[in-house]
Amino acid sequence: MTMASPAVDVPAPRAFVVPARFRVLAGALLVQMILGTVYGYSIFWQPLEAELGLSPAATTYAFAVCILAFAVTMVPAGHLQDRVGPRIPALVGGGLMGLGFLLASAMQSPTVLYLAHAALCGGVCVVLLLLCHAWFGPAMRERHSVARHLPAGIIVSVAIAGLLLGQQYVGQLGELDQLLLLWGTVGLLAGAGIGFAYVCPIAALVKWFPNSKGLMAGVAVAGFGLGAFVFSHKTWGFSAENVLHQYGVLHTFALHGLICLIGIGVGAALLRNPGASDTVTATANKRTATDDAGSTWRQTLRRPAFYVLWAMFFSGSMAGLMVIGILKPFAGEQLVSAAGASGGTVDTAALLAEGAAAVGWLAIFNAVGRVVWGLVSDRVGRTPAFVAMFLLQAATMLALGLLNTEVSLAVGASLVGFNYGGCFALFPSATADLFGAKNLGSNYGWVFTSYGIAGVVGIAVGNLAHEVTGSYFAAFTIAAGLCLVSAALALALRRMSAASAVTA
C-alpha cells in the first residue's frame, strides 16, 4: 500500500505593486504637465481675434492676470497644503482651472455674462464685508445699533446695484464684455487654479525624497515646462494648436477645461504625504532636523535669508519671462534685419516663421534645465549651482542682441530656457534647505511672489526698451546685471546660512 506524499505549499505569485513614492511621482508629473499649458496660452490670441474680433493687445492681458493670480494664490494655497496635505489643494486647483476654461468657452452666452457679473458683484461684497469687519468689528460685538446692521446693508446695496448695472451694461458693451470675461476666467480663475495646485507636487516629492530635493523638485516642475511644448507644438496630433484649427477657439477652451478637471483630478488623487510607516528613501536616516521641524512662514519672513532668496528669484524669473514674452517678435526682427543687411530679397513672413521656432527650443530646454540643475545642485551644492546658473544666464542675455541666424537664435533661446528652468528646481529646494520641508508650501509660496512681480516688470521693461531705443538690448543688459548681482547674493546667502547654523 503506497503512502500519499505530503502536500507542498506552493507560494502564490506576488503581484507587482508600484512603490508609493513612484505613484506620487506619476501624479506630480501629470498635474504639472497640465498646469504648464499656461506657457502656451499665446496660441489663443490670434484665433480670438479672427473668430470673435477681440484685440490681440487686449487679450494678452489675460496671460498677465493669470501669472499674477498664480503667484498671489500660492501664498494661501501653500498654507492650506501644509495643513491638509497636497491632495485637497490640488483638487481645488484643478477645479478652478477647469471651471475657468469652461466658462470662457461660453463667453458668447448672455447667461454666462450675467453669472460672471453676479460673481464680480459678489466679490466686491465680500471685500466690503471684510473691510466692515476690520473697521467696525468691536462695535458689532458690542451690538451697536448702527454697526450691527452694516453687513446686511452692504449685501442689499451691492445686490441692487448689481441688478441695475447688469440690466444696463451686460451684453451691451460688445468686445469689453467678452474681454472682461476672458480676463476673469482664463486669467483670474485659471491662474488661481494653477497657484493652488502648483506647490502640491513639489512639497510632496521633497518629503518622499528628502536626500534628493533638487532632483525631485526639478523632475516635478520639468512636467510644467514640458506641458507647454506638448500643448502648443503642431507636431503632436492632439495638441491645442491642431484642435484650434479644426474646431475653433471656444470648443478648444471647453475641451481644455475638461482635461484640466479630469487630468488634474487623477493626478491629485495620487498625491499624498508619507506616513509614519512609509519608507521615503533608502537613506531616510540622513534627514535633518530642519526637515522635521522648520520655520513657520511668520518666522521665515523675519529672516534676512528670505529676502535675499526672494531677490535672487526675482532676477532669474525676470530674465526668463522677459525673453518668453518677446522671443517670437525678437527672433523674427533679428532674422529680417540680418537678411536686409545682406542685400538680398527679404521674405518677411518666412523669416518670422523661422524665428518662431526659437520658442519651441526654449520650451524644451526649460524642461531639461529643471532636471539638470536640480541634479547638479544635489551633487555640488546649492550655492555653486546658483552661481553657475546666474553667470551663464548673464552671459546669454548679453549675447542675445548679437544673434541673427536661425541656429544661433535657437541656441540662445535654449540657454535662456535652460537657466530659467533651473530656477524652479533650485529655489524650492533651497527654500526647503533654509526653512525646512515641513512648511515648504507656505514658505515657498511667499518666495514665489517674486515670480508674479518679475513677470509684469520683465515684460514691461522689454517693451519699454524696444519703444525707446528700437531694440531689446538695453532690457537684456538690465537683466544680465541683475543676474550678476544674484550670483553675488548666492555667495552671501551661503555665509548667512552658515552663520545661522552656528548660532542655532
GULO-879692 format. One line per 10 residues: their letters; for each residue x, y, z of C-alpha. Coordinates in Angstrom, 2 decimals. Layout:
N
a) X Y Z; ... $
***
This chain:
504
mtmaspavdv) 0.00 0.00 0.00; 1.52 3.27 -1.02; 1.54 6.33 1.21; 0.45 9.71 -0.15; 3.24 12.22 -0.43; 2.87 15.23 1.85; 1.30 18.28 0.30; 3.72 21.02 -0.60; 2.57 24.60 -0.28; 3.40 26.49 -3.43 $
paprafvvpa) 3.60 30.22 -2.73; 1.26 32.27 -4.86; 3.00 34.67 -7.21; 3.30 38.13 -5.71; 1.54 40.89 -7.56; 3.75 43.72 -8.65; 2.99 46.80 -6.58; 4.28 50.20 -7.61; 6.04 51.79 -4.61; 4.07 54.61 -3.07 $
rfrvlagall) 6.68 57.25 -3.78; 6.63 56.47 -7.51; 2.84 56.70 -7.61; 3.23 60.16 -6.06; 5.85 60.99 -8.69; 3.50 59.95 -11.51; 0.70 62.07 -10.08; 3.06 65.02 -9.68; 4.14 64.87 -13.33; 0.55 64.62 -14.58 $
vqmilgtvyg) -0.58 67.62 -12.53; 2.42 69.74 -13.54; 2.13 68.96 -17.26; -1.46 70.24 -17.35; -0.62 73.31 -15.26; 2.30 74.06 -17.57; -0.01 74.71 -20.51; -0.13 78.29 -19.20; 3.10 78.97 -21.13; 1.31 78.10 -24.37 $
ysifwqplea) -1.64 80.46 -23.97; -0.31 82.78 -26.68; -1.76 80.37 -29.30; -5.25 81.60 -28.33; -4.82 85.30 -29.09; -4.93 85.26 -32.91; -7.92 82.84 -33.08; -9.78 85.07 -30.61; -9.19 87.99 -32.95; -10.21 86.04 -36.06 $
elglspaatt) -13.33 84.39 -34.60; -14.60 86.97 -32.09; -12.93 90.21 -33.20; -11.08 90.68 -29.89; -7.98 92.86 -29.91; -4.75 90.82 -29.58; -3.19 93.57 -27.46; -6.10 93.35 -25.01; -6.36 89.56 -24.92; -2.71 89.19 -23.91 $
yafavcilaf) -3.58 90.80 -20.58; -5.33 87.53 -19.74; -1.85 85.99 -19.51; -0.61 88.80 -17.25; -3.64 88.39 -14.98; -3.06 84.63 -14.94; 0.59 84.97 -13.87; -0.29 87.47 -11.12; -3.14 85.30 -9.83; -0.82 82.28 -9.96 $
avtmvpaghl) 1.83 83.95 -7.81; -0.53 85.59 -5.31; -2.64 82.44 -4.80; 0.48 80.43 -3.99; 0.59 82.02 -0.53; -2.82 80.83 0.83; -2.53 77.61 -1.18; 0.79 76.87 0.48; -0.74 77.39 3.93; -3.60 75.04 3.04 $
qdrvgpripa) -1.20 72.42 1.68; 0.84 72.45 4.86; -2.30 71.89 6.97; -4.24 69.29 4.98; -1.67 67.78 2.62; -1.28 68.04 -1.17; -4.41 66.28 -2.40; -7.17 68.76 -1.50; -5.39 71.94 -2.73; -4.52 70.17 -5.99 $
lvggglmglg) -8.15 69.15 -6.47; -9.25 72.73 -5.78; -6.69 73.96 -8.31; -7.89 71.56 -11.00; -11.48 72.59 -10.36; -10.72 76.31 -10.64; -8.61 75.91 -13.78; -11.19 73.68 -15.46; -14.05 75.98 -14.49; -12.20 78.98 -15.87 $
fllasamqsp) -11.86 77.43 -19.33; -15.38 76.01 -19.37; -16.82 79.44 -18.59; -14.57 81.04 -21.21; -15.93 78.59 -23.80; -19.40 80.11 -23.24; -18.33 83.75 -23.38; -20.94 84.47 -26.07; -23.78 83.31 -23.83; -25.77 86.14 -22.13 $
tvlylahaal) -26.49 83.82 -19.20; -22.78 83.30 -18.54; -22.18 87.04 -18.79; -24.86 87.66 -16.16; -23.36 84.98 -13.90; -19.91 86.50 -14.30; -21.31 89.91 -13.48; -23.02 88.48 -10.39; -19.76 86.84 -9.30; -17.96 90.16 -9.68 $
cggvcvvlll) -20.56 91.90 -7.54; -20.29 89.08 -5.02; -16.54 89.57 -4.85; -17.00 93.29 -4.26; -19.49 92.47 -1.50; -17.01 90.11 0.21; -14.28 92.76 0.14; -16.62 95.38 1.61; -17.74 92.98 4.33; -14.13 92.20 5.24 $
lchawfgpam) -13.35 95.92 5.47; -16.50 96.43 7.52; -15.46 93.68 9.91; -11.94 95.13 10.22; -13.18 98.66 10.94; -16.34 98.03 12.94; -15.74 94.59 14.45; -15.57 95.75 18.08; -18.71 97.89 17.68; -20.57 94.91 16.18 $
rerhsvarhl) -19.56 92.70 19.07; -20.92 95.37 21.43; -24.21 95.26 19.46; -24.03 98.89 18.42; -27.37 99.71 16.82; -25.93 101.05 13.56; -22.80 98.93 13.18; -24.57 95.59 13.54; -26.80 96.36 10.52; -23.92 97.36 8.23 $
pagiivsvai) -23.29 93.87 6.76; -26.94 93.46 5.77; -26.97 96.96 4.30; -23.85 96.24 2.25; -25.29 92.99 0.87; -28.60 94.60 -0.10; -26.88 97.63 -1.68; -24.47 95.55 -3.74; -27.29 93.21 -4.86; -29.47 96.11 -6.05 $
aglllgqqyv) -26.54 97.87 -7.72; -25.52 94.63 -9.41; -29.02 94.05 -10.75; -29.34 97.59 -12.11; -25.86 97.66 -13.61; -26.35 94.21 -15.10; -29.54 95.26 -16.89; -27.81 98.40 -18.12; -24.47 97.04 -19.29; -24.29 93.24 -19.63 $
gqlgeldqll) -24.41 92.32 -23.29; -24.29 95.97 -24.35; -20.53 96.56 -24.24; -19.57 94.38 -27.20; -15.91 93.44 -27.07; -15.42 94.69 -23.49; -17.93 92.17 -22.11; -16.04 89.27 -23.61; -12.64 90.69 -22.70; -13.62 91.08 -19.05 $
llwgtvglla) -14.93 87.53 -19.03; -11.71 86.29 -20.64; -9.56 88.09 -18.06; -11.70 86.74 -15.25; -11.75 83.12 -16.46; -8.63 82.21 -18.45; -6.82 84.88 -16.43; -8.03 85.06 -12.82; -9.74 81.68 -12.30; -7.18 79.62 -14.23 $
gagigfayvc) -4.29 81.47 -12.58; -5.74 80.85 -9.13; -6.16 77.19 -10.04; -2.51 76.93 -11.08; -1.47 78.64 -7.84; -3.45 76.19 -5.71; -2.13 73.06 -7.45; 1.44 74.05 -8.35; 3.18 73.71 -4.98; 1.48 70.42 -4.03 $
piaalvkwfp) 3.56 68.04 -6.20; 6.79 69.80 -5.21; 6.07 69.72 -1.47; 5.02 66.06 -1.62; 8.09 64.89 -3.58; 10.52 66.77 -1.34; 9.08 64.84 1.61; 9.22 61.47 -0.18; 12.80 62.03 -1.44; 14.45 64.17 1.29 $
nskglmagva) 18.01 63.42 0.14; 17.31 64.44 -3.49; 15.37 67.67 -3.02; 16.91 69.38 -6.02; 16.43 66.48 -8.41; 12.86 65.77 -7.30; 11.86 69.44 -7.42; 13.40 69.56 -10.90; 11.60 66.43 -12.08; 8.28 67.72 -10.75 $
vagfglgafv) 8.48 71.09 -12.43; 10.01 69.64 -15.61; 6.48 68.49 -16.33; 5.41 72.12 -16.13; 7.89 73.10 -18.84; 7.14 70.06 -20.98; 3.40 70.68 -20.77; 3.70 73.90 -22.75; 5.58 72.12 -25.55; 3.06 69.28 -25.81 $
fshktwgfsa) 0.17 71.75 -25.59; 1.24 74.10 -28.35; 3.51 72.21 -30.75; 1.95 71.32 -34.08; 3.80 68.00 -34.42; 1.53 66.48 -31.77; -1.76 65.47 -33.37; -3.72 66.13 -30.17; -2.09 69.48 -29.36; -4.26 72.53 -28.76 $
envlhqygvl) -2.75 74.15 -31.84; -4.25 71.45 -34.08; -7.55 71.36 -32.18; -7.85 75.12 -32.68; -7.60 74.77 -36.44; -10.22 72.02 -36.55; -12.82 73.12 -34.01; -12.21 76.79 -33.15; -11.15 78.58 -30.01; -14.34 78.21 -27.92 $
htfalhglic) -14.53 74.45 -28.42; -10.82 74.25 -27.58; -11.49 76.13 -24.34; -14.20 73.62 -23.44; -12.01 70.60 -24.24; -9.08 72.01 -22.28; -11.36 72.73 -19.32; -12.46 69.08 -19.23; -8.86 67.90 -19.49; -7.93 70.14 -16.55 $
ligigvgaal) -10.78 68.79 -14.42; -10.14 65.12 -15.19; -6.34 65.11 -15.58; -5.51 67.19 -12.51; -8.15 65.28 -10.55; -6.48 61.94 -11.38; -3.01 63.31 -10.61; -4.18 64.87 -7.34; -5.67 61.53 -6.22; -2.16 60.03 -6.40 $
lrnpgasdtv) -0.58 62.75 -4.23; -0.11 62.29 -0.50; 2.47 62.93 2.18; 4.46 59.98 3.56; 3.06 58.42 6.73; 4.96 57.13 9.74; 5.18 53.61 8.26; 6.32 54.69 4.79; 9.90 54.24 3.65; 10.58 57.53 1.98 $
tatankrtat) 14.04 56.66 0.71; 16.76 54.08 1.22; 18.80 56.61 3.20; 15.98 58.19 5.16; 18.13 58.29 8.28; 20.04 61.19 6.79; 17.12 63.55 7.13; 18.00 66.67 9.03; 16.30 68.26 11.97; 15.37 71.15 9.72 $
ddagstwrqt) 13.31 68.79 7.54; 11.29 67.60 10.54; 10.79 71.00 12.20; 11.45 74.03 10.05; 10.30 77.62 10.18; 6.72 78.77 10.05; 6.01 81.35 7.40; 5.97 84.11 10.03; 9.42 83.07 11.25; 10.64 82.83 7.67 $
lrrpafyvlw) 9.55 86.39 6.88; 11.64 87.63 9.82; 14.84 86.08 8.48; 17.12 88.13 6.16; 17.84 84.99 4.13; 14.25 85.04 2.87; 14.68 88.48 1.28; 17.98 87.50 -0.33; 16.34 84.40 -1.80; 13.35 86.50 -2.93 $
amffsgsmag) 15.61 88.98 -4.75; 17.51 86.17 -6.46; 14.28 84.54 -7.67; 13.10 87.92 -8.97; 16.24 88.29 -11.10; 16.09 84.78 -12.55; 12.36 85.00 -13.27; 12.58 88.47 -14.81; 15.28 87.41 -17.28; 13.37 84.32 -18.37 $
lmvigilkpf) 9.89 85.85 -18.54; 11.21 88.87 -20.43; 12.56 86.63 -23.19; 9.47 84.38 -23.18; 7.25 87.44 -23.63; 9.19 88.88 -26.58; 11.08 85.95 -28.11; 8.86 85.42 -31.15; 8.95 89.05 -32.40; 12.59 89.50 -31.30 $
ageqlvsaag) 13.83 86.44 -33.20; 11.87 87.46 -36.28; 13.25 91.01 -36.19; 16.82 89.70 -35.87; 16.44 87.45 -38.92; 14.74 90.14 -41.00; 17.43 92.67 -40.07; 20.24 90.27 -40.96; 18.63 89.43 -44.32; 18.16 93.11 -45.11 $
asggtvdtaa) 21.77 93.90 -44.27; 22.97 91.20 -46.68; 21.28 92.98 -49.56; 19.18 90.02 -50.67; 15.43 89.73 -51.14; 13.67 89.64 -47.77; 10.75 87.24 -47.31; 9.49 88.75 -44.06; 6.72 86.21 -43.42; 9.06 83.24 -43.88 $
llaegaaavg) 11.72 84.77 -41.64; 9.19 85.49 -38.90; 8.06 81.85 -39.07; 11.69 80.70 -38.75; 12.11 82.97 -35.73; 9.11 81.38 -34.06; 11.00 78.06 -33.97; 13.14 79.51 -31.19; 10.08 79.42 -28.91; 9.91 75.64 -29.19 $
wlaifnavgr) 13.58 75.27 -28.30; 13.13 77.46 -25.23; 10.21 75.29 -24.07; 12.19 72.05 -24.47; 15.26 73.29 -22.60; 13.07 74.93 -19.97; 12.05 71.37 -19.01; 15.58 69.97 -19.38; 17.10 72.69 -17.21; 14.76 71.92 -14.34 $
vvwglvsdrv) 16.04 68.35 -14.07; 19.71 69.06 -14.82; 20.13 71.99 -12.45; 18.27 70.11 -9.71; 20.58 67.12 -10.11; 23.69 69.33 -10.25; 22.67 71.16 -7.08; 22.29 67.85 -5.22; 25.79 66.83 -6.30; 27.80 70.06 -5.91 $
grtpafvamf) 25.61 72.09 -3.54; 23.04 74.86 -3.98; 25.49 77.77 -3.91; 27.82 76.59 -6.73; 24.74 75.72 -8.80; 23.19 79.15 -8.19; 26.41 80.97 -9.09; 26.98 78.94 -12.26; 23.37 79.32 -13.38; 23.25 83.09 -12.88 $
llqaatmlal) 26.63 83.68 -14.53; 25.62 81.60 -17.57; 22.29 83.42 -17.80; 24.02 86.83 -17.60; 26.38 85.89 -20.44; 23.48 84.59 -22.52; 21.41 87.75 -22.03; 24.34 89.93 -23.14; 24.87 87.78 -26.24; 21.22 87.70 -27.36 $
gllntevsla) 21.39 91.03 -29.18; 24.23 89.71 -31.38; 22.41 86.59 -32.57; 20.93 86.86 -36.07; 20.76 83.36 -37.57; 18.19 80.66 -37.02; 20.78 78.33 -35.43; 22.30 80.95 -33.12; 18.87 82.15 -32.01; 17.85 78.57 -31.26 $
vgaslvgfny) 21.00 78.11 -29.15; 20.42 81.41 -27.34; 16.78 80.61 -26.65; 17.73 77.13 -25.44; 20.26 78.56 -22.96; 17.75 81.11 -21.66; 15.17 78.37 -21.17; 17.74 76.04 -19.62; 18.74 78.58 -16.95; 15.23 79.89 -16.41 $
ggcfalfpsa) 14.00 76.35 -15.83; 16.74 75.85 -13.27; 15.15 78.49 -11.05; 12.15 76.25 -10.47; 14.35 73.39 -9.27; 16.86 75.35 -7.21; 14.58 77.76 -5.37; 12.08 75.28 -3.87; 14.94 73.00 -2.80; 16.87 75.98 -1.36 $
tadlfgaknl) 13.71 77.05 0.47; 13.47 73.57 1.97; 17.17 73.67 2.92; 16.90 77.04 4.62; 13.48 76.88 6.24; 12.63 73.17 6.38; 10.40 70.84 4.37; 7.55 70.71 6.88; 6.17 74.15 5.93; 7.56 74.24 2.39 $
gsnygwvfts) 4.16 75.04 0.86; 3.67 78.31 2.72; 7.34 79.33 2.76; 7.83 78.73 -0.96; 4.53 80.49 -1.62; 5.98 83.67 -0.16; 9.24 83.27 -2.10; 7.20 82.68 -5.26; 5.52 86.11 -5.06; 8.68 87.46 -6.70 $
ygiagvvgia) 7.75 85.49 -9.82; 4.47 87.37 -10.31; 6.13 90.75 -9.93; 9.01 89.72 -12.19; 6.57 88.72 -14.93; 4.99 92.16 -15.05; 8.29 94.05 -14.68; 10.18 91.91 -17.20; 7.63 92.25 -19.99; 7.19 95.98 -19.28 $
vgnlahevtg) 10.95 96.64 -19.33; 11.35 94.71 -22.57; 8.54 96.58 -24.32; 9.71 99.97 -22.99; 13.29 99.39 -24.11; 12.09 98.50 -27.60; 9.88 101.58 -27.83; 12.60 103.96 -26.64; 15.70 102.51 -28.32; 14.27 100.40 -31.16 $
syfaaftiaa) 15.90 97.22 -29.79; 15.75 94.92 -26.79; 19.47 95.19 -25.99; 19.01 97.65 -23.10; 16.47 95.35 -21.46; 18.76 92.35 -21.89; 21.61 94.33 -20.32; 19.49 95.19 -17.27; 18.52 91.53 -16.86; 22.18 90.47 -17.18 $
glclvsaala) 23.20 92.96 -14.49; 20.55 91.62 -12.12; 21.77 88.06 -12.74; 25.33 89.09 -11.85; 24.04 90.68 -8.63; 22.18 87.47 -7.84; 25.34 85.40 -8.29; 26.95 87.57 -5.60; 23.85 87.27 -3.42; 24.10 83.47 -3.62 $
lalrrmsaas) 27.55 83.66 -2.04; 26.21 85.99 0.64; 23.33 83.62 1.28; 25.74 80.77 1.99; 27.59 82.86 4.59; 24.27 83.86 6.19; 23.15 80.23 6.34; 26.46 79.12 7.86; 26.26 81.87 10.50; 22.69 80.94 11.46 $
avta) 23.67 77.26 11.73; 26.50 78.12 14.13; 24.27 80.25 16.35; 21.31 77.84 16.29 $
***
